[in-house]
Structure formats: C-alpha cells, structure tokens
Amino acid sequence: MEPDSTGQSSSGKFSDRHQSGRSSGSSQTSSIKSRYKPLYFRFWFWLLVGFGGGLAALSSVWLSIESSLPPADELSATVRSQTLTIAAGDGTILQQQGPATREPLKIGQIPKPLVQAFIASEDRRFYQHRGFDRQGIVRAVWANLRSANLVEGGSTITQQLARILFLNQERSLWRKLKEIRLAMKLEENLSKDQILERYLNSVYLGQGAYGVADAAWVYFSKSVNQLTLSEMATIAGLAPAPNFYSPTVNKSAAIGRRNLVLQRMQEDGVITASEAMAAKNAPLTVKTSSPKRLQAKASYFTTYIQRELPKYVPADVLKAGGLTVETSLNPKWQQAAEAVVLKTVTENGKWQRFEQAALVAIDPRNGEVRAMVGGTDFGKHQFNRATQAQRQPGSTFKGFVYTAAIASGLSPYKQYLDSPFKVDGYEPKNFSERFRGEMSMRDALAASINVVAVKVLMDVGFDPTIKLAQSMGIKSPLIPAYSLALGSAEVNLLELSSAYGSLATGGMHTAAHGIRRIRDRSGNIIYDAKFTSQRVLDPDSAAIATWMLRNVITAGTGGAAALADRSVAGKTGTSDKARDLWFVGYIPQLVTGVWLGNDNNQPTAGSSSTAAYAWNRFMVQAVEGMEVEKFAALPNLDNRKPSIKRQPVKPRRISIGKITDQNSEGGSLRQGENSENYQPTRRRRRRDRQSQELRHSRWRSRLQRQTPAADPQRYNRLMDRLRQNRIPRQPSLFPSQETPTDRE
C-alpha cells in the first residue's frame, strides 16, 4: 500500500481507525456499564435506605409510644391509679386506700411562696417550656458535674406529674421517652395552674405523705396556710429524695436542702435577700403526726361500701383503681350514732348482759343509708352486725303480719281471743305466760301479744305475708311456719329497717344503698345511682298500719322511743331468751333500726325498751332542725277493698285452753308482756282489779241464770265452754313445730 500524504499507508490508517473505533467502543461500553451499575453498588442508595429505615424506625417507635399512652380524655386525671377514696355525703373523706392525698387543694388554696419554692427547686423554667426542657437538662447535667453529686434533676414538673399519674418508676430509655411525650400532651391539654395543682396534690414527700397538705400535717402538724417560709422551703426540698431529705430522718440534710431552695428563690427574685437569710437562720422545729389518710372514719360503713362496689363497677375498672366513691352518709348523724351505740353498751350492756349493738338510719324516700354502726369497736371486731349478722327479729316481724292483714281487708278492730292456744303441736305463749281474753288487732299489736299474732297469720296465710314482706324489702329467706309470726326467720338490721321504710313512705319502697356516684381518676362519673321507688303496698293500708304502729309508741311496748315534737311509729322485738333486743321506728323522713345482743348468741337480761331508748337518743339529735312532717291521715275503715288476697291456713288440729284466774292478765293494754320496766300506777291497778271483778261477776250471774242448781256438772261444762275460743277444729297442713315460748 502506498503511503498517504502523512506518510502513512492506507492500511495503517485503517488500523488506526480500527484501533480508535475499538477504543471508542470500549469507552462507550464502559460508560454504558457504568451507567447501568446495580443500585446496591451506589452510595446514595444506601444513604436513602438508611434514612428511610431510620425514619420508619422512628415512626414505629413514635406510634408505639403513642399507642401506649392513655387516651386524651384521661389526661385530666387528678389522682394516682391503685387508689380508692370513699367520701361522705358532704364531700368529707371517710377512707382512702393507696397513694392518695387526704386533703386535695385547689391551686388558689396553696400559699404562693410554697408554689414558688417547688418551682425554684424542681423546674425553674416551668412557665417557659412546653413539657420538655432542653436547657434544663443541660443545666442539670452541668450542675451535677460541678458538684460531683446529684443536686438537680432534669425532669420538669410536667414530666414528674406524667410519671406520677400514668407511669412507674422503672429506669429505662423507653419509660423516659414515654414520659417526655406524655408531658408534651399534658401541656397541650392542661393549663400551667392545672398541672401545678395536680402535681402539688400528688407528689410523694416522704413519711406516707402525698401532696403538700399531707406533708404540712405529717412534718409540722399544720395546715399549709400556717407554714412559715422556712417550713415551705423544707417541704419543697423533699421532692428529689423524700427519705434522704426528711427532717425526721436526716435533719442536717433537710436544712442544707432547705437553704438551697431558699437561695434559688432569692436568685429567681421571688423573695428578698433578707427574707432568705431570716428563713435560713430559723430553727427547723419538727412536730410529727401520722398521715390523715390512715385515719378512717365510719369504718363499718366504708367496709359495707367496698363490698357493694363490685355490683356497680366492672372488675377491671375496680382493679385499676383511682376511684372516688361519693356516698350518702351524713357525718353528723354518723357521729351521733357511734356515740349512742357506745353509750348504750357502756351504760346498759354490763347489767343487761349484752356486749354489742348496731344502728342503721335510712332515708325511706330514696333508700339512702345515712348512718351505719356495725358494732362498738371496729379495731377489735370487723364483723358488721348491721349488714352481716342474721338474727331472729322477734316481734318486729309482727309489723309485716299485721300490715298483710290490713292489706287483705281485715279491720284493725277485728277481735281475737288471747287464750291458751295450740295448733298442730305448736304452742305460742306470751312473754308473761298470761292471757287477756278478747282484744282487737290494734291493741294486740301495741301490747305485742304472741297468740293473737299467730292467729292473724293463720287468717291471712303464709304466702301473702311472705310475699308482702319480701316486696317491702326483706331479702333473707322466709319459711312458711306458724313461728314466722313471732320472728323465727333470720334477717339483718339493714333489710329490716329498709322494709319498715316502706310504711314511712305510704307504701313505696326504694332499695337501701349507700353509693350515690362513682368517679374515675379524671373526675368523670362512671356510675350514678338511679334507684326508683316501687309501689309495694296501697296507701290506705300503709296509713292504717302506721296508725297501728304509732299506738305501739303511745300505748304499748315502744314508749321509750317517743319524741316530744313529732309522731313516731315503730315496733319492739325480743327473740328467744332475749338473745336479740330490737326496735325499728320511723318518721316520714327517716327510719332507724337498733339491735342489741351478743355475738355468741348468749341470752341477755335486757329488754327491747333499751333498744327503743337508744333509738330515741339518736333520733333526738338527728331531727334537730328537721321539719316536722305528719303521717298520712287515717283513711275510712269501712268498705275497704283488699289489695292482697288472703290464703288462710287450714290446720289439722287446734287445741284451745281456758283462761283461769291464775293465767289471766286482767290488766291494762298500755304495756305488753315483754315490758320488764313497766310499773302500773296504783290507780291503774285498782281499776284493773275492778274491771276483773266486774267481768267475773257478769260471768257468774250469767251462769246462774243458765245453769240448774241441781246439775253442778253441767255448770262446770258451761263455764269451760264460755271461756274457750269458739274457733272450729280444722285439719292442719303443717306438722308440729317448736319455737321459743318466751318471745315478745
């Protein structure tokens, strides 16, 4: 080949072009390969992956934290979890369980210097941050490094409140992150004053004190408004380490911490140098008292309330705690009831041989328990005799028997013969074992005649009587037996008093209860009592029964219960061998029951009039300032329509004894057979003797007119027949029953 103008051959040119082409192709290939290199070989890919992964991880953590925090509606919580507060009807605290303050204060009730002392000690930028203070953390770290000790914390007051109310004391990064986020949410939902108020009422300050009010009492036996500046600084200095800085444990450390708080208050400009110096030089005088939250009031009542809570609150809510239970208790009446119970046992118990007493007062219009005493000493005997003790009510049960008779259409003036009586082997006897002859239901109830009560029960029937008693409020089982008329079935004082309340309201019954409302930690109402009254007895029958029970007070066994300014209705009761002494009485606004006896069921030597007198002692105080309300007027007794249907008992065998001069009572009906304290006047005894002599002379003259002198046997038979009750012999449905014979 010939060379070209450049001196190179054409083949050389081709070769060069070929090489050049190959180089160009190679670089293009390399460029293409470089352009399509896998992403995992690229730095920016891993940078994006790392950023995205971190963002996803942070989002996951954030979502996890958010999901673990309480909902927004719970952020207004004012008390810790695992607490229970029981308050009286006027808001005073009766009992607390768990870490709670006895005296929660509004922010305006807390002295300003005490608030400033806590801010200076715990969170100097409290009003600048929004829950989480970065500057505060840096400052705390620097201060702790300089002093080589823990002198300042990094948590804000809001963070501390979040930990107190919603978290635990676990030391972990996870808990700290939750605390910070929760503090931010608290700042979004609450004002600064609300946060301070909650914090100052819940922070633990050592020696069992929760909140500043408790601390003021525990360390200085004062209220917060009585504290000096030195004492306020001492309390504020407790928060970081209550057990270490406690003036009762380490007085020198407490003084050093107090002085540091005063110095910070001076630096913040809330006190002057002279005020700080005077407070530092003041002696730290400690006067300790036990925490008020450990002092329980009305313990029998609060125990009853705790037993009732599961009826109204789900188990998980009850377990979580933080509940405040608003009850119906009247603190003034409760104090009076406790004093009366103690005085009755102290003054009468020894010589009448009873060791315990119980009292219950109920507003019959709404069923609210207003006072409850279950014994003389809760510290020794936690058993509540007002709600847990099942005892025979004795003659107090006659109130239901006679009420059933009235509701069935019988007249209170219906006559019955009080004489020796035996039915199907069961023989009721009066307390005195004497008999009075013909008498009305009203008089028999007033004098508490056992024989007549059994006959009335037989006329009405077991089922109607039991159903009425149960609808009126008796919850315990009632056995259909002749002895039921004399109170053989066991009941407790609360249900017995509640049932009598149905008469006080004219036949309306509301179930007895002591809880008005239950609030959660945030103050929201989670239970609101809405008990409705039920008609259990027609108004006329209730009015007649009340009229008869008023006669028990004015002319019968319950005279000791009489009040000077208003009418009272009620019934005494004494069980076998006076083991139980009862009185249940009422006015239109209040029904109260009293029981006296022994836990071991030993007989007493007392009388139901002692229970009636205890009732009077309590009611005299309870009715102070209470409007006098009258009972319903006595309705027309003629042509009444019965509201319940009688189902008379048909016994197999009845035995009627005769009234003789030996077993005849022959006295006034003013007091009954159980009235051991009754002493008839000379005039009444003379009148009774004259009445008895007149009655006997009439019998003798009648017999002389009807009996031939020549037939003395016929004379005796006629006299026996006249003295016997003319109840026809009927078959019995029930076998022989034994029951105490010396009931009231």
ChimeraX attribute file (.defattr): number of C-alpha atoms within 10 A of each C-alpha:
attribute: neighborCount
match mode: 1-to-1
recipient: residues
	/A:1	8
	/A:2	9
	/A:3	12
	/A:4	12
	/A:5	8
	/A:6	7
	/A:7	9
	/A:8	12
	/A:9	14
	/A:10	14
	/A:11	13
	/A:12	14
	/A:13	14
	/A:14	11
	/A:15	12
	/A:16	12
	/A:17	12
	/A:18	12
	/A:19	12
	/A:20	12
	/A:21	12
	/A:22	12
	/A:23	12
	/A:24	12
	/A:25	12
	/A:26	12
	/A:27	12
	/A:28	12
	/A:29	12
	/A:30	12
	/A:31	12
	/A:32	11
	/A:33	11
	/A:34	10
	/A:35	9
	/A:36	9
	/A:37	11
	/A:38	10
	/A:39	10
	/A:40	10
	/A:41	9
	/A:42	10
	/A:43	10
	/A:44	11
	/A:45	13
	/A:46	13
	/A:47	11
	/A:48	11
	/A:49	13
	/A:50	12
	/A:51	12
	/A:52	12
	/A:53	12
	/A:54	12
	/A:55	12
	/A:56	12
	/A:57	12
	/A:58	12
	/A:59	12
	/A:60	12
	/A:61	14
	/A:62	15
	/A:63	11
	/A:64	12
	/A:65	17
	/A:66	14
	/A:67	10
	/A:68	10
	/A:69	17
	/A:70	11
	/A:71	9
	/A:72	11
	/A:73	10
	/A:74	15
	/A:75	22
	/A:76	18
	/A:77	17
	/A:78	23
	/A:79	28
	/A:80	25
	/A:81	21
	/A:82	15
	/A:83	20
	/A:84	24
	/A:85	24
	/A:86	24
	/A:87	21
	/A:88	23
	/A:89	18
	/A:90	12
	/A:91	15
	/A:92	16
	/A:93	21
	/A:94	23
	/A:95	22
	/A:96	22
	/A:97	16
	/A:98	15
	/A:99	21
	/A:100	27
	/A:101	29
	/A:102	23
	/A:103	17
	/A:104	20
	/A:105	17
	/A:106	14
	/A:107	17
	/A:108	9
	/A:109	11
	/A:110	18
	/A:111	15
	/A:112	12
	/A:113	16
	/A:114	24
	/A:115	18
	/A:116	22
	/A:117	26
	/A:118	24
	/A:119	22
	/A:120	25
	/A:121	25
	/A:122	22
	/A:123	21
	/A:124	19
	/A:125	15
	/A:126	19
	/A:127	11
	/A:128	9
	/A:129	17
	/A:130	17
	/A:131	26
	/A:132	23
	/A:133	19
	/A:134	13
	/A:135	12
	/A:136	20
	/A:137	16
	/A:138	12
	/A:139	15
	/A:140	18
	/A:141	16
	/A:142	13
	/A:143	16
	/A:144	15
	/A:145	12
	/A:146	11
	/A:147	9
	/A:148	9
	/A:149	9
	/A:150	13
	/A:151	16
	/A:152	18
	/A:153	17
	/A:154	18
	/A:155	23
	/A:156	25
	/A:157	24
	/A:158	28
	/A:159	24
	/A:160	19
	/A:161	25
	/A:162	25
	/A:163	22
	/A:164	20
	/A:165	21
	/A:166	19
	/A:167	18
	/A:168	11
	/A:169	9
	/A:170	10
	/A:171	8
	/A:172	8
	/A:173	9
	/A:174	11
	/A:175	15
	/A:176	17
	/A:177	14
	/A:178	22
	/A:179	27
	/A:180	21
	/A:181	18
	/A:182	26
	/A:183	25
	/A:184	18
	/A:185	18
	/A:186	23
	/A:187	19
	/A:188	13
	/A:189	15
	/A:190	13
	/A:191	11
	/A:192	15
	/A:193	13
	/A:194	16
	/A:195	20
	/A:196	21
	/A:197	21
	/A:198	23
	/A:199	25
	/A:200	26
	/A:201	24
	/A:202	25
	/A:203	24
	/A:204	24
	/A:205	27
	/A:206	23
	/A:207	19
	/A:208	18
	/A:209	26
	/A:210	25
	/A:211	26
	/A:212	28
	/A:213	24
	/A:214	32
	/A:215	29
	/A:216	25
	/A:217	20
	/A:218	24
	/A:219	25
	/A:220	20
	/A:221	18
	/A:222	17
	/A:223	16
	/A:224	21
	/A:225	14
	/A:226	13
	/A:227	18
	/A:228	14
	/A:229	22
	/A:230	25
	/A:231	23
	/A:232	27
	/A:233	31
	/A:234	27
	/A:235	30
	/A:236	27
	/A:237	29
	/A:238	24
	/A:239	18
	/A:240	17
	/A:241	12
	/A:242	19
	/A:243	15
	/A:244	15
	/A:245	25
	/A:246	24
	/A:247	22
	/A:248	15
	/A:249	13
	/A:250	12
	/A:251	16
	/A:252	13
	/A:253	15
	/A:254	23
	/A:255	23
	/A:256	14
	/A:257	22
	/A:258	27
	/A:259	21
	/A:260	19
	/A:261	28
	/A:262	30
	/A:263	21
	/A:264	19
	/A:265	24
	/A:266	18
	/A:267	13
	/A:268	14
	/A:269	10
	/A:270	17
	/A:271	18
	/A:272	15
	/A:273	15
	/A:274	10
	/A:275	14
	/A:276	21
	/A:277	15
	/A:278	13
	/A:279	20
	/A:280	21
	/A:281	11
	/A:282	14
	/A:283	11
	/A:284	18
	/A:285	12
	/A:286	14
	/A:287	13
	/A:288	17
	/A:289	16
	/A:290	15
	/A:291	21
	/A:292	19
	/A:293	22
	/A:294	13
	/A:295	13
	/A:296	14
	/A:297	19
	/A:298	20
	/A:299	20
	/A:300	21
	/A:301	25
	/A:302	24
	/A:303	14
	/A:304	18
	/A:305	18
	/A:306	14
	/A:307	10
	/A:308	14
	/A:309	15
	/A:310	12
	/A:311	9
	/A:312	15
	/A:313	15
	/A:314	10
	/A:315	11
	/A:316	8
	/A:317	13
	/A:318	17
	/A:319	13
	/A:320	15
	/A:321	19
	/A:322	27
	/A:323	27
	/A:324	23
	/A:325	27
	/A:326	24
	/A:327	25
	/A:328	23
	/A:329	28
	/A:330	19
	/A:331	19
	/A:332	12
	/A:333	19
	/A:334	23
	/A:335	16
	/A:336	17
	/A:337	26
	/A:338	22
	/A:339	15
	/A:340	23
	/A:341	26
	/A:342	18
	/A:343	15
	/A:344	22
	/A:345	22
	/A:346	15
	/A:347	10
	/A:348	14
	/A:349	22
	/A:350	14
	/A:351	12
	/A:352	17
	/A:353	18
	/A:354	26
	/A:355	19
	/A:356	21
	/A:357	29
	/A:358	28
	/A:359	30
	/A:360	28
	/A:361	32
	/A:362	27
	/A:363	25
	/A:364	30
	/A:365	20
	/A:366	20
	/A:367	24
	/A:368	23
	/A:369	26
	/A:370	25
	/A:371	25
	/A:372	32
	/A:373	29
	/A:374	29
	/A:375	25
	/A:376	22
	/A:377	15
	/A:378	14
	/A:379	7
	/A:380	8
	/A:381	12
	/A:382	14
	/A:383	16
	/A:384	19
	/A:385	26
	/A:386	27
	/A:387	20
	/A:388	14
	/A:389	17
	/A:390	14
	/A:391	20
	/A:392	24
	/A:393	28
	/A:394	27
	/A:395	30
	/A:396	28
	/A:397	24
	/A:398	26
	/A:399	25
	/A:400	23
	/A:401	29
	/A:402	27
	/A:403	25
	/A:404	31
	/A:405	28
	/A:406	25
	/A:407	28
	/A:408	22
	/A:409	20
	/A:410	21
	/A:411	18
	/A:412	21
	/A:413	13
	/A:414	12
	/A:415	16
	/A:416	18
	/A:417	21
	/A:418	27
	/A:419	26
	/A:420	23
	/A:421	22
	/A:422	17
	/A:423	24
	/A:424	18
	/A:425	17
	/A:426	21
	/A:427	21
	/A:428	28
	/A:429	24
	/A:430	22
	/A:431	22
	/A:432	18
	/A:433	16
	/A:434	21
	/A:435	27
	/A:436	18
	/A:437	19
	/A:438	15
	/A:439	17
	/A:440	17
	/A:441	25
	/A:442	22
	/A:443	21
	/A:444	28
	/A:445	26
	/A:446	27
	/A:447	25
	/A:448	32
	/A:449	30
	/A:450	28
	/A:451	23
	/A:452	26
	/A:453	28
	/A:454	22
	/A:455	21
	/A:456	22
	/A:457	29
	/A:458	22
	/A:459	17
	/A:460	25
	/A:461	23
	/A:462	22
	/A:463	18
	/A:464	20
	/A:465	27
	/A:466	20
	/A:467	15
	/A:468	20
	/A:469	24
	/A:470	17
	/A:471	17
	/A:472	27
	/A:473	22
	/A:474	21
	/A:475	14
	/A:476	14
	/A:477	11
	/A:478	20
	/A:479	14
	/A:480	15
	/A:481	21
	/A:482	27
	/A:483	23
	/A:484	26
	/A:485	30
	/A:486	33
	/A:487	26
	/A:488	23
	/A:489	20
	/A:490	16
	/A:491	22
	/A:492	20
	/A:493	27
	/A:494	27
	/A:495	22
	/A:496	24
	/A:497	28
	/A:498	31
	/A:499	30
	/A:500	31
	/A:501	34
	/A:502	28
	/A:503	34
	/A:504	30
	/A:505	27
	/A:506	24
	/A:507	22
	/A:508	24
	/A:509	28
	/A:510	24
	/A:511	20
	/A:512	21
	/A:513	22
	/A:514	25
	/A:515	25
	/A:516	18
	/A:517	18
	/A:518	22
	/A:519	17
	/A:520	23
	/A:521	22
	/A:522	17
	/A:523	16
	/A:524	16
	/A:525	14
	/A:526	13
	/A:527	15
	/A:528	13
	/A:529	12
	/A:530	9
	/A:531	15
	/A:532	12
	/A:533	17
	/A:534	14
	/A:535	15
	/A:536	21
	/A:537	24
	/A:538	16
	/A:539	18
	/A:540	22
	/A:541	27
	/A:542	25
	/A:543	24
	/A:544	26
	/A:545	27
	/A:546	27
	/A:547	21
	/A:548	25
	/A:549	27
	/A:550	25
	/A:551	24
	/A:552	30
	/A:553	26
	/A:554	19
	/A:555	18
	/A:556	25
	/A:557	32
	/A:558	33
	/A:559	23
	/A:560	19
	/A:561	30
	/A:562	23
	/A:563	16
	/A:564	8
	/A:565	9
	/A:566	13
	/A:567	17
	/A:568	27
	/A:569	27
	/A:570	32
	/A:571	31
	/A:572	37
	/A:573	31
	/A:574	30
	/A:575	25
	/A:576	22
	/A:577	17
	/A:578	26
	/A:579	25
	/A:580	27
	/A:581	31
	/A:582	31
	/A:583	30
	/A:584	31
	/A:585	31
	/A:586	29
	/A:587	27
	/A:588	21
	/A:589	19
	/A:590	22
	/A:591	30
	/A:592	31
	/A:593	30
	/A:594	29
	/A:595	31
	/A:596	32
	/A:597	27
	/A:598	16
	/A:599	14
	/A:600	8
	/A:601	12
	/A:602	14
	/A:603	17
	/A:604	22
	/A:605	16
	/A:606	25
	/A:607	23
	/A:608	29
	/A:609	25
	/A:610	25
	/A:611	31
	/A:612	29
	/A:613	20
	/A:614	26
	/A:615	29
	/A:616	20
	/A:617	21
	/A:618	24
	/A:619	24
	/A:620	15
	/A:621	14
	/A:622	18
	/A:623	17
	/A:624	8
	/A:625	7
	/A:626	9
	/A:627	9
	/A:628	13
	/A:629	11
	/A:630	12
	/A:631	20
	/A:632	17
	/A:633	11
	/A:634	15
	/A:635	13
	/A:636	9
	/A:637	16
	/A:638	8
	/A:639	8
	/A:640	16
	/A:641	13
	/A:642	16
	/A:643	15
	/A:644	19
	/A:645	15
	/A:646	22
	/A:647	16
	/A:648	16
	/A:649	20
	/A:650	16
	/A:651	16
	/A:652	15
	/A:653	19
	/A:654	20
	/A:655	16
	/A:656	16
	/A:657	14
	/A:658	20
	/A:659	21
	/A:660	14
	/A:661	12
	/A:662	8
	/A:663	15
	/A:664	17
	/A:665	20
	/A:666	19
	/A:667	19
	/A:668	16
	/A:669	18
	/A:670	19
	/A:671	24
	/A:672	26
	/A:673	23
	/A:674	24
	/A:675	22
	/A:676	15
	/A:677	12
	/A:678	13
	/A:679	10
	/A:680	14
	/A:681	9
	/A:682	9
	/A:683	9
	/A:684	13
	/A:685	15
	/A:686	13
	/A:687	14
	/A:688	17
	/A:689	14
	/A:690	13
	/A:691	15
	/A:692	17
	/A:693	13
	/A:694	12
	/A:695	12
	/A:696	13
	/A:697	12
	/A:698	12
	/A:699	14
	/A:700	13
	/A:701	11
	/A:702	12
	/A:703	16
	/A:704	12
	/A:705	9
	/A:706	12
	/A:707	18
	/A:708	12
	/A:709	11
	/A:710	8
	/A:711	9
	/A:712	11
	/A:713	11
	/A:714	14
	/A:715	16
	/A:716	12
	/A:717	11
	/A:718	14
	/A:719	16
	/A:720	14
	/A:721	11
	/A:722	13
	/A:723	17
	/A:724	18
	/A:725	20
	/A:726	10
	/A:727	10
	/A:728	8
	/A:729	14
	/A:730	13
	/A:731	14
	/A:732	16
	/A:733	12
	/A:734	18
	/A:735	14
	/A:736	15
	/A:737	13
	/A:738	12
	/A:739	18
	/A:740	15
	/A:741	20
	/A:742	19
	/A:743	27
	/A:744	32
